[in-house]
Amino acid sequence: MSNIPQGLKTPGSYFDINTNTPRMGLPLNTHKVLFITLDVLSAQFKPVDVYDQANADKVFGAKSEAGRMIAAAVKSNRFVDAQAIALDVPAKTMKALLTETKSALKTESGEVLEQ
């Protein structure tokens, strides 16, 4: 029994903890996500922070593509740091609303209405 070292810990005794190098929880999320959507009717052509589907739908319109994107992102990482922007293109990229004669429905100013 003489080969047991003196500093050996025994049950019921206090033990050493190195408080200089603790690891607390998860590492910080340093990634940013930018959603580029086809919600062109929102005219949101500068990136805006989105936190949840309700916030995105408020900015981009009800049932927006940005809202669906942030809902999916929050399911996979609830601490996601996301921004969204509508695609600003000269040609309209969404499906136009059609009249009974299959022509595009337009506003009084001549802009095509899209869904």
Phi and psi in degrees as GROMACS dihedral restraints (atoms count N, CA, C in turn):
[ dihedral_restraints ]
;  ai    aj    ak    al  type     phi  dphi    fc
    3     4     5     6     1   -77.2    20    10
    4     5     6     7     1    -9.7    20    10
    6     7     8     9     1   -89.6    20    10
    7     8     9    10     1     4.7    20    10
    9    10    11    12     1   -81.6    20    10
   10    11    12    13     1   124.4    20    10
   12    13    14    15     1   -66.1    20    10
   13    14    15    16     1   155.3    20    10
   15    16    17    18     1   -68.3    20    10
   16    17    18    19     1   -35.0    20    10
   18    19    20    21     1   -83.4    20    10
   19    20    21    22     1     8.5    20    10
   21    22    23    24     1   -66.1    20    10
   22    23    24    25     1   134.3    20    10
   24    25    26    27     1   -81.8    20    10
   25    26    27    28     1   144.4    20    10
   27    28    29    30     1  -120.1    20    10
   28    29    30    31     1   154.7    20    10
   30    31    32    33     1   -57.0    20    10
   31    32    33    34     1   139.9    20    10
   33    34    35    36     1    86.8    20    10
   34    35    36    37     1    -2.0    20    10
   36    37    38    39     1   -99.4    20    10
   37    38    39    40     1   157.3    20    10
   39    40    41    42     1   -71.7    20    10
   40    41    42    43     1   153.6    20    10
   42    43    44    45     1  -129.1    20    10
   43    44    45    46     1   161.7    20    10
   45    46    47    48     1   -78.5    20    10
   46    47    48    49     1   138.6    20    10
   48    49    50    51     1  -128.6    20    10
   49    50    51    52     1   130.0    20    10
   51    52    53    54     1   -86.8    20    10
   52    53    54    55     1   102.9    20    10
   54    55    56    57     1   -84.5    20    10
   55    56    57    58     1     0.0    20    10
   57    58    59    60     1   -80.9    20    10
   58    59    60    61     1   -20.8    20    10
   60    61    62    63     1  -130.6    20    10
   61    62    63    64     1    54.5    20    10
   63    64    65    66     1   -77.5    20    10
   64    65    66    67     1   151.5    20    10
   66    67    68    69     1  -111.9    20    10
   67    68    69    70     1   118.1    20    10
   69    70    71    72     1  -108.9    20    10
   70    71    72    73     1   113.8    20    10
   72    73    74    75     1    60.0    20    10
   73    74    75    76     1  -148.9    20    10
   75    76    77    78     1   -87.5    20    10
   76    77    78    79     1   155.5    20    10
   78    79    80    81     1   -68.1    20    10
   79    80    81    82     1   157.6    20    10
   81    82    83    84     1   -63.6    20    10
   82    83    84    85     1   146.2    20    10
   84    85    86    87     1   -87.9    20    10
   85    86    87    88     1   102.2    20    10
   87    88    89    90     1   -96.1    20    10
   88    89    90    91     1     6.2    20    10
   90    91    92    93     1   -93.3    20    10
   91    92    93    94     1   142.1    20    10
   93    94    95    96     1  -113.9    20    10
   94    95    96    97     1   145.1    20    10
   96    97    98    99     1  -117.9    20    10
   97    98    99   100     1   134.4    20    10
   99   100   101   102     1  -116.5    20    10
  100   101   102   103     1   118.2    20    10
  102   103   104   105     1   -92.8    20    10
  103   104   105   106     1   123.5    20    10
  105   106   107   108     1  -104.5    20    10
  106   107   108   109     1   113.8    20    10
  108   109   110   111     1  -112.4    20    10
  109   110   111   112     1   169.4    20    10
  111   112   113   114     1   -99.6    20    10
  112   113   114   115     1    23.1    20    10
  114   115   116   117     1   -80.0    20    10
  115   116   117   118     1    60.6    20    10
  117   118   119   120     1   -68.8    20    10
  118   119   120   121     1   -24.7    20    10
  120   121   122   123     1   -69.6    20    10
  121   122   123   124     1   -16.0    20    10
  123   124   125   126     1   -75.0    20    10
  124   125   126   127     1   -20.5    20    10
  126   127   128   129     1    56.7    20    10
  127   128   129   130     1    31.5    20    10
  129   130   131   132     1   -94.8    20    10
  130   131   132   133     1    81.9    20    10
  132   133   134   135     1   -99.5    20    10
  133   134   135   136     1    15.0    20    10
  135   136   137   138     1  -125.7    20    10
  136   137   138   139     1   143.4    20    10
  138   139   140   141     1   -59.3    20    10
  139   140   141   142     1   136.9    20    10
  141   142   143   144     1  -131.8    20    10
  142   143   144   145     1   141.1    20    10
  144   145   146   147     1   -66.8    20    10
  145   146   147   148     1   135.2    20    10
  147   148   149   150     1  -123.9    20    10
  148   149   150   151     1   137.1    20    10
  150   151   152   153     1  -113.3    20    10
  151   152   153   154     1   -32.0    20    10
  153   154   155   156     1  -157.5    20    10
  154   155   156   157     1   176.8    20    10
  156   157   158   159     1   -64.5    20    10
  157   158   159   160     1   -38.4    20    10
  159   160   161   162     1   -63.7    20    10
  160   161   162   163     1   -41.4    20    10
  162   163   164   165     1   -65.0    20    10
  163   164   165   166     1   -43.6    20    10
  165   166   167   168     1   -65.5    20    10
  166   167   168   169     1   -41.3    20    10
  168   169   170   171     1   -66.8    20    10
  169   170   171   172     1   -29.5    20    10
  171   172   173   174     1   -67.2    20    10
  172   173   174   175     1   -39.7    20    10
  174   175   176   177     1   -81.5    20    10
  175   176   177   178     1   -42.3    20    10
  177   178   179   180     1  -102.6    20    10
  178   179   180   181     1    -4.4    20    10
  180   181   182   183     1   105.0    20    10
  181   182   183   184     1   156.8    20    10
  183   184   185   186     1   -59.5    20    10
  184   185   186   187     1   140.6    20    10
  186   187   188   189     1    56.1    20    10
  187   188   189   190     1    40.0    20    10
  189   190   191   192     1   -75.0    20    10
  190   191   192   193     1   158.0    20    10
  192   193   194   195     1   -66.5    20    10
  193   194   195   196     1   -37.2    20    10
  195   196   197   198     1   -62.4    20    10
  196   197   198   199     1   -37.7    20    10
  198   199   200   201     1   -63.6    20    10
  199   200   201   202     1   -41.9    20    10
  201   202   203   204     1   -67.8    20    10
  202   203   204   205     1   -35.6    20    10
  204   205   206   207     1   -67.3    20    10
  205   206   207   208     1   -44.9    20    10
  207   208   209   210     1   -69.2    20    10
  208   209   210   211     1   -33.1    20    10
  210   211   212   213     1   -62.4    20    10
  211   212   213   214     1   -42.6    20    10
  213   214   215   216     1   -68.2    20    10
  214   215   216   217     1   -38.6    20    10
  216   217   218   219     1   -67.0    20    10
  217   218   219   220     1   -40.2    20    10
  219   220   221   222     1   -67.3    20    10
  220   221   222   223     1   -31.6    20    10
  222   223   224   225     1   -63.6    20    10
  223   224   225   226     1   -36.1    20    10
  225   226   227   228     1   -87.4    20    10
  226   227   228   229     1   -28.6    20    10
  228   229   230   231     1  -153.0    20    10
  229   230   231   232     1   104.0    20    10
  231   232   233   234     1   -72.1    20    10
  232   233   234   235     1    -7.4    20    10
  234   235   236   237     1  -105.1    20    10
  235   236   237   238     1    21.8    20    10
  237   238   239   240     1   -62.1    20    10
  238   239   240   241     1   139.5    20    10
  240   241   242   243     1  -105.9    20    10
  241   242   243   244     1    98.8    20    10
  243   244   245   246     1  -121.4    20    10
  244   245   246   247     1   150.0    20    10
  246   247   248   249     1  -130.4    20    10
  247   248   249   250     1   157.5    20    10
  249   250   251   252     1  -135.5    20    10
  250   251   252   253     1   153.6    20    10
  252   253   254   255     1  -149.1    20    10
  253   254   255   256     1   144.5    20    10
  255   256   257   258     1   -85.6    20    10
  256   257   258   259     1   142.6    20    10
  258   259   260   261     1   -69.3    20    10
  259   260   261   262     1   120.3    20    10
  261   262   263   264     1   -99.2    20    10
  262   263   264   265     1    98.3    20    10
  264   265   266   267     1  -125.2    20    10
  265   266   267   268     1   147.8    20    10
  267   268   269   270     1   -62.3    20    10
  268   269   270   271     1   -41.7    20    10
  270   271   272   273     1   -87.7    20    10
  271   272   273   274     1   140.1    20    10
  273   274   275   276     1   -68.7    20    10
  274   275   276   277     1   136.8    20    10
  276   277   278   279     1  -106.9    20    10
  277   278   279   280     1    -7.5    20    10
  279   280   281   282     1   -94.5    20    10
  280   281   282   283     1   165.9    20    10
  282   283   284   285     1   -73.4    20    10
  283   284   285   286     1   126.8    20    10
  285   286   287   288     1   -77.0    20    10
  286   287   288   289     1   146.6    20    10
  288   289   290   291     1   -74.4    20    10
  289   290   291   292     1   136.6    20    10
  291   292   293   294     1  -111.6    20    10
  292   293   294   295     1   149.8    20    10
  294   295   296   297     1   -84.8    20    10
  295   296   297   298     1  -178.1    20    10
  297   298   299   300     1   -64.3    20    10
  298   299   300   301     1   -26.0    20    10
  300   301   302   303     1   -89.5    20    10
  301   302   303   304     1    10.5    20    10
  303   304   305   306     1    67.6    20    10
  304   305   306   307     1    22.4    20    10
  306   307   308   309     1   -98.9    20    10
  307   308   309   310     1   156.0    20    10
  309   310   311   312     1   -67.8    20    10
  310   311   312   313     1   136.1    20    10
  312   313   314   315     1   -79.1    20    10
  313   314   315   316     1   129.7    20    10
  315   316   317   318     1  -122.2    20    10
  316   317   318   319     1   155.9    20    10
  318   319   320   321     1   -80.4    20    10
  319   320   321   322     1   176.5    20    10
  321   322   323   324     1   -61.6    20    10
  322   323   324   325     1   -30.7    20    10
  324   325   326   327     1   -83.8    20    10
  325   326   327   328     1    -2.4    20    10
  327   328   329   330     1    97.4    20    10
  328   329   330   331     1     2.8    20    10
  330   331   332   333     1   -79.8    20    10
  331   332   333   334     1   142.2    20    10
  333   334   335   336     1   -75.7    20    10
  334   335   336   337     1   131.4    20    10
  336   337   338   339     1   -83.3    20    10
  337   338   339   340     1   135.2    20    10
  339   340   341   342     1  -123.5    20    10
  340   341   342   343     1   160.0    20    10
